[in-house]
Amino acid sequence: MTKRRALISVYDKTGVVPFAQALVALGYEIVSTGGTYALLTASGVPVLAVSDVTQFPEMMDGRLKTLHPMIHGALLAVRDDAAHVAAMDAHGIVPIDVVVVNLYPFVETVQKQSTTIDEAIEQIDIGGPTMLRAAAKNHRDVTVLVDPDDYGAVVDALRNQGTPSRTMREQLAAKVFRYTAAYDAHIADYLGRQWGVDIPERLTMTWERTHVLRYGENPHQRAAAYVSPMHRTGSIVDAEQLQGKPLSYNNIQDAHAAWSIVRALSGHAAVVAVKHKNPCGVGIGDDIATAYARAVQADPVSIFGGIIACNGIVDAHTATAMCAQFLEVIIALDFDDDARAVLAHKKNVRLLRMTCDAPSDLWQLRHVAGGVLVQSVDNGDDDPESWTVPTDCQPDAQTMNTLTFAWNVCKFVTSNAIVVADATHTLGIGAGQMNRVGAARIALEQAGARAQGAVLASDGFLPMDDTVRLAAEYGIGAIIQPGGSVRDADSIAAANALGIAMVLTHRRHFTH
């Protein structure tokens, strides 16, 4: 019987030696190159060098090794095509039945801050994707593996059936095209950013699955979570889960919203409670325990079943207070050992430790039927020096700090958005209303008597003076809003008449 041949050339050498040993035991001849050849030889696996097959030396620092008809003819030949078989016979091409290849670590290389563009380009694999694609195209005759996790199943199939089933070969081939497509997408993304491509004519982003979720927003919807290997720093999807039930689709959405808000409040110890992607309570203070108490005080009803995010370390005192509430998820930079011990009694509460509080994405995507909308992420890098005060009443330094706090929360609330706050916590939040006065009424009614002397933030301009007059009825002392309405003068005049200070940011932050 003609000996079957396998080509093995991998960067990730996980499990490759026992896999090659299993192939040899099954009667395969191994062909290899470079570091894989050296490893297999050192491990006692009989190996034939690629250069012995091609009769052509490796050259150009390893750039040219496998790009040769003796390799690609062996991969692409259709075994039941007489003309293909005759061509192999005429040129002494020995068919390759199994291909095991994985690729240079391009993503891992460019994630290092010190990587130069030349170093990145050297990690663009040419021969690997070419062999993978050739083998995957000819999957009816060739078994192709790109993922070490598949080694065991393929060895079992070879032992039990002599060859993997057609279904298995199809699935392995489809995986190859996903891997090579993702690999090229990462290269296109990186080089585009390096060379100043802002909004490309073709969008080539790609993600890796991290979780298969029980369901989506509703039980009848299927769902999964993915992360971008190029931009995973600071991603909720990539957070370390320390305890609790698996995250749900809605948990992840709310956790992302909570972490985005608390990250924007980096000047203080801050705690945010979120329900349905909107903050229901935000507190700031000198420490996380104080900030948490103020977040609860902001809205002690809506926090029930909420998602909590903290921009610091949770201690035992804070953890004990958290145990008094029913919470779904708690996110923090860390939890000390005593806090972990306290929260362990709430075994269903998910604890997420963030590895980094840096932003993770450059672009925001929104799906529409048959397409996608793309925009740069609103990082909200406002410059208070550019803000203006058009009213006679001027806010003092403390009021400006409170206005800034309310503004930083408001830009994360679904539009139309109104936030009422004092110096330490939100007092009322109106989210997602069809008109701004309705949003203001919700926020002010929630604040009630606490609105006296507080501030109000609006994510959009005030085209009429009705919101200003409603705010005055509750005793609001200052308002912050983008400005830009053709009727700004009406709101400014009302604020002057009612003794309210008004700050214009000249930048809006709608969240739809």
N, C-alpha and C positions, 0 to 999 in steps of 0.2 A: 504494500500500500504506500502511495506517495505521502511523504511526511508533510504535514500541514505547517504553515509558517505564521508566526505572529510578530508584528512590529511593535516594539515598546520604546517610547521616548517621552519621558515625563519630567516636568519641573517639580511637581509635588510628588515626592517618592513614598508617600504614605501607602503601606501595604503592597508595594510593587514587588518586593522580593518574594514573599510567599505566593503572590499571584503568578509570577513567572515560574516559580518552582512547580506549582500545580499544572501549568501549561506544559512544562517539560515532561512531567509525569504522565500527561495525557498524550504524549507523542509529538508535541509541537517543537519546531525549531524557532529559536528566538533571534530576531534581528534588532539591533539597538545602536545607539549612537551617544556620543558625549558623556555627560555625567551619569546617565542611566546605564550605559555600557560599562563604565568603570565600577559602578555599584554592584551590578549583577555579576560581573566577573569576580570582584572581590568577595562576593557572597557564594561563590562556587557554582553559579548558574552558567551552563554552557551558552555562549552568546556569539553570534556572527555580527561583525561590524557592518554598518551600512556601506562604508567605503569598499568593503569586500564584495558587496552585492552590486554596487554601481560601477566599480572599478574606476572610481573617481575620488580624489582625496577631499576631505573637508577643507574649506578655505575661507578667506575673508573673515577671520575671527569667528568662525562658526556660522556665519550668515548663510553659507551655501553648504548644505549637507544632504538633504533628502529631495531636493527639487530635481528629479531625474526620472527619465522614462522607466528605468528598472524598478523604481518605487511606485510611481503613479500609474504605470501600466499594470502593475501587480494589484493595485487598488481598484482601478476603474474597469478592468476587463469583465465583461458579462460572461459568466462561465458556460451558459448554454447557447451562446452566440458563436457559431462556427468560425466566423471571420475574426472575432476577438481571440478565440483560442488559437487560430492559425497564426495570428500576429504575435501572440506570446511565444509560440513554438519557434517561429522564425527568428525571434530576437533573444531567445533564451531567457524570457521573463518568467520567474517563478511566482505564482499567485500568492497573495497575502490574505489570510483568512480572518485574522483578528488584528485590530489596530487599537493600541492603548496610548493615548496622547493627552497631556494637558499642557496648559499654555504658560508662557512667561508671565511673571507677576506684575503686569502693567499697573493695575489699580494700587497694589501695595506700594509700588515704587513712587507713584505720583502723589500719594498721600503724605509722603515725607516732605516737610517744608524745604529741606535742603536740596531736593531733586532739581537738576537743571533740565532744560528742554532737550539737550543732547542725550542725557541719561535716560529720559523718558522714551525718546525715540528708539534707543537701543533695546528697550523692553517691548517693542512691537514685534510680536511673533509672526513670522511669515510661513515657515515650513509647517509649523504645528496646525494652524487653521486650514492650510491647504490639504494636508493629509486627512484631517478630520472630515472636511467637507467632501473630499473624494470618496472616502470610505462610507460616509453617511449616504451619499448619493447612490452608492452601489450596495446598499444595506441588504439586498436580497442574497448577496453572496458573501458579504463581509460583516463581521460583528465589530462594532466600533464603541469604544469606551472613553469617555472624557472625565468621568467622576469616579474616584476610588470607592465610593459607597456601592458601586455596582459590581465590584470584583467578585464578591461572594456569590451573588445570584448567577453570574455568568459561569463561574466554575461549576456550580451545582448543575446548571443546564448542560454543560459540556460533559460532565461525568454521567449524568442520567440519560441524556438524549443524544449525545454525540455532537449536537449543535443547538444553540438557542433557537427557540421557536421564532417563526416569522413575526409574531406579535411583539416579542421581546426585542428583536432586532429593529423593528420599526420604532418602538419607544426609545431605544437607545439612540437611533439616528435622529429622531426629533429633538432629543435632549442636546445632541451635538449642535444642531442648528440654533437652538436657543442660546447655548453657551457662546458660539462664535459670533452670533448677532450681538449679544450683550458685550462681548469683548470689543468688537468694532465700535459699538455705541459709546463705550467708555473712552476709547481713543478719540473718536470724533468730538465728544463733549470736551475732553481735556484740551485737545489741540485748538478747537474753536475758541475756547476761553483764552488760551495763551496767545492766540493770533487775532484777538479782537472781534470775533464774530459774536454779535449781540443777540439778534433774533434770526436764527438760521432758516433757510428755505425748507429744510427738512428737519424735523425734531427727532432726535435719536436717543432719547433718555431710556434708561433701563433700570430695573429694580430686582432684588433678590427676595424670595419669599422667606419670611421669618416665622409666621404663624398661619396655620389654617384655623379659622375661627368657627365657632359653633354655628353662627348665623350672622346675618348683617343687621341692619337697623330693625328688621322684623324677622320673626322665626322662619318665614318661608323664603328668605333671601340667603343665598350662599355668599361667603365672604372669606377673605384672606388679607393678611398684612404683609407688606413688602417694604424693604429699605434700600436706599441707594448706597452702594458701597463707596461711591465717590464723595458723598455728602452726609454720611451717617452720624457724624459728630453732633451731639445734642438732640438726636431724634428720640422721641418717645418710643417708637417702635423698637429701638435698639437699647432701651433702658434695661437695667438688671432688675428682674423681679425677685424680691427677697422672700416673699411669702404670699399666700392667698390663692384664690381661684384663678383660672386662666382669664386673661383680659378679653372682654367682648369688643365687638366693632364699635359700639357706642362709648364704652370705656375709653378706647384709644382716641376717639374724636374729642371727647371731653378732656382727657388728660393732656392732649396736645394743646387745646385752648388754654387750660389752666397754666401749663408750663410757659406758654408764650407770654401770658400776662405777667406772671411773677418774674420772669426774666427781664421784663421791661422796667421793673421796680428795683433795680439793683442798688440804688442809693440808700436803701433801708433793708432791715429784716422785714420780709413781706410774706403774707400768706393769702392765697386766693382760693375761694370755694366756687366751683363751677357746676351748673346744671344746664344740660342741653346746649353746650358750647358757649353759654353766656355766664359771666361772673354774677353770682348772687351775693357775694360778700367779699370785700377786700380789706385787709388790715395791715398796717405798718407799725413798726416800733423799733426799740433798741435791741430786741431779741425775738426769736421765733415764738416763744411762749406768749409774749405780749401781743405779737402780731396775730397769732391764732385766736386768742381771746377776742380781739377786736373784729376779726373776720366773722366769728360766730355772732358777736353782738350786732354786726351790720344787718344780718337777716337770719335770726335763729330758727326760722321756720323752713326756709328754702334750702338750708344747708343739709337737711335730712336726706340721706342717700346721695350726697354730693361727692365730687372729686376735689381733693385738697392738694394744692401745690405749695411748697415752701422753698424759698431760695437760700436756705441754710441747712443746718444739721438739727434734726429732731432729737431732743433729750427726753429723759424719763418724765419730767414735769409736763411737757407738751403732750407726750404720748398718753399720759394718764387722762389729760383733758380730752384728747381725741377719742378715747375709749368711751366717753360719756355720750358720744354721738354715733348714729348709724352712718358710716362712711363706706363708700365703694372702693376708692383708691386714694392712697396717700403718696405723693411724689415729693422727693427731697434730694438735696445733694448727698445726704447720708443720714443714717440713723445710728446713734451711739448704742453700745451694747445694752445699757439699761432700758433704752427705748424699745429695742428689739424684744427684750424679755417682756415688757409690759404689753406690747402690741401682739405678741404671740398668742395671747388669750383671745384675740379677735382673729381667729385663724382664716376666716374668709376674706378679710380685708387685704386687698392687694397693696403691697409696698413696692414702690419703684425707686431705685437709686439711679440718679442720673450720673453718667460718667463725666459729663462736661456740660457747662451751661452756655456754651457758645452757640450761635445760630448755625443751622445745618443746611438750609436751602437757599439757593439764589433765586429760584423761580417758583411760582405758585401755579398749580394746574387745577382747572375746573372742567369736569366732563360735561359735555352737551351731547345730545343724540348724534352719533356719527362723527363726533369731533371733540376737540379739546380747546379751551381757552388758556392762554399762558400770559402771566404778567410777573414782573419782578416783585419779590416779597416786600411788603410794606414794613420795613424795619423801624419806621417811625422815628428816624433820627432828626427830631425837631431841634431848632435852634431858638431857645427863648430870647436870645438877643434880637431876633428879628420880629418878635411879637410887639404889637403896638397897643396903646390904651387910648381909645378915642373919646372916653367919657371924662367929665369934670372930676368925678370921684376916682382917685388913684388907689390901687391896691397896695398895701404895705408889704413888706418882705414875707411875713408869715402867710398872708393871704395868697401871695404869688406861689409860695411853696404848696399850699393847699390846692390852688388852681392847677398847678403842674401835676400833682398827684391825680386829681380828678380827670384831667386830660389824658394822662397815660393809661388810665383804666378805660375811659370812654372809647378810645380807638379800637378796643377789642370787643366792644358790645355791638350786637347786630343792629344795623341801621333800620329805622331812625333810632338813634341812641341818645339817651339823657342819663347823666350820672350826677347825683347829689352826694356831696361828701364834706366831711370836716377834715381837720388836720391829720387824723389818725386812721379813719376808716370810711368806707362808703356808707351812706345812709339810705339811699334809694336808687334803684336802677330801672329805667324804662327801656325795653329792648324790642326791636323788630316790629315797631308799630307803623301803620300806614300813614300817620301824620305826626309831626313833631310835637304838637300840643298834647296829643294823646300820650306820647312817650313821657313828656314832662309831667303830665298829671299822674301817671303811674308812679314815677320816681318820687314826686313830691308827696303824694299820699302815703307812700311807704315810709318816707322820712318823717312825716307828721311834724310834731312840735320840734323835733331835732333839726329841722331845716332852718330854724331861726339862726341867722348869722352864718349859715353854711354857704358853700359855693355850688354852682351848677355848671356842668360841662355838656356841650352839644357837639355831636360829631359832624354836623352840617350847619350851614349858616341859618340865620333866623330871618326869613324873608318878610315877616310881619312882626309887630310888637306884641302879639298875643302871648307868646312864651315868656317874654320879659315881665309882662303884667301878672301872669299866673305865678311866676317865681316870686314876685314882690309880695303877693298875698300870703306866701308861706315864710316870708322874712329872709329870703336869699340875699346875701350881701355882695356877691360878685359872680360874674358869668364869664366863661371862656368859650369861644366859638371861632370857627375859621374866618367868618366874614366873607364878603364877596357877592352878596346879594345886591341887586339894583336898588333894594329898599333898606339897605343897611342903616341909612339915616333915621328911619322910623324906629328901629330897635334902639339905636344909640340915644335918640331923643327921649324915648320912654325910660331908658336906664338913667339918664340925667334927671328926669322929672321925679323918679322914684328913689334916687340916691343909691343906685347900684353901680358898682365899678364893672367895666367890661373890658376884656382882653381879646384881641383878634390875633390868631395864630397865622393867618394867611396860608394855611395848609389844612386840608380836610383828610379825615381818615374813615371813610365809609367801609363797613364790613357787611357785605350782603350774604 
